[in-house]
Amino acid sequence: MKGFKMYKQIQQLKEIGFTRSRTAKQLNINRETVTRYWNMTADEFAKQLYSINRELLLSNYEEIIINWLKQYPTMTAAQVCDWLKEHYKEDIKERTVSRYVKGLREEYNLKKSNHPRDYEAVEELPMGQQLQVDFGEKWMQSIDGQRVKIRFAAFVLAHARYKWAFFQTRPFTTSDLVSSCHECFRYIGGMPLEVVFDQDSIVSVSENYGDIIHTFEFEKFRQECNLKVYLCRAADPESKGKIENVVKFIKYNFLENRLFADEEVLNSSFLKWLDRTGNAKIHGTTKKIPAKVFEDEREHLRPLLDIRSNSDVTIYRNVRKDNTIVYDSNRYSLPLGTYNNQKEVSIEAKSEKLTIMTVFGEFICEHPIATGRGQLIKSTSHTRDTTDSMDKAQTTVDELLLFKATDFLQTIRTEKARYARDQFRLLQTLCDNYGIDDVLNAIKYCEVSKLFGITYVKDFLEHSAKPKQVIVLNTIPVSNNKYHVTTEKRSLDVYAKAGSSHE
């Protein structure tokens, strides 16, 4: 790609009647180069130049991308683009990254094996009609170097392609599936009319020639939510092709080459990935952004029900160092000191309330269950009470100023609440250095001028008042012997006689 100067010279020679061959000879360039830019408009050239400049920006990450491709041979260009956004905050088009990665693979012979699957096209379903569900699993490397198998349940709204998933290390049970369905309904803010599953043992006991027999807990969930359940037949991936692609997308764009810390961190990172890529990226089939389409589909979902799984299994959560626990991707506060006394608590979610107890069932606290995600739900009783100490600091300074600056001090505390303690300390120092009268005079000036800050008081005093003189008493050695007093030395016999006389 030549620069703008070359493009401009080609266009100028074209305007004065030069042929392409003469232009190539005049500029000493290849005729194919002249042909490429001969009929190109300025806007087309600028667009192409911008694309090349973005590729030049990618050259700053060439070594990093090559290491990724060598270390993770299955890495896609789409995942490279997502990692650049995640780790380096670079906003680069996926097509630009795709061209750059393709060039690197060819230059360094970094081959990648693809196993594409073909699906038959099906008609688009109406909004709020169908939610497809499937399971996936993948081996991940933990932060301590161990291999961990991660299982996940993936969900996608068939119309908007709006996604959600839940990850855990143990195999999914019917109770886990029902709980995940409820959490998914809460994430999307409603329920569809129909849910599509595979014929999994945790969903159905028997197909029975079309008369599906569900597991007891799943059937109870289906009736409570009034859901129509569609079970796919064997070897019929086209009936749930959308969720098949979502499972693959999660495996190879989110999970691939990611280190595993714990389930909470993985689920939290996944929610950020959904906002950044999973639901924010233009869908290849619909050519629309799932999050945008979902804004309309949300209105077609059925309202949520206050239903929770009636499992007898106790749910435990680890207490974090900041005295919070994570539930449904939100943080809930605990009383200060909980982390130091107990590292684990049990929880119970019922009637839109989250009850937190000790592992022995003793009540600790209760919170309303948040409707969003990524929020901190904190009780005012779980914070340090600094009111009393601030009251004392303010009262001390107010007394020092003979209660003649009460309103000024209150304004300082209100407008500079975060630094009020430091402001009061500085005011005490100014009183020591300049005296009460001068400080009150400075405060009066600041009040009239509406300068509410102790630094303004300090500036006024430095320019209009003199600090108090501090008398320092030094011990000066006296060299003249006449000022020295020599004590008389008595014999010990004198003290012995004095003691015997008292007896």
Disulfide bonds with the S-S distance in Angstrom:
none
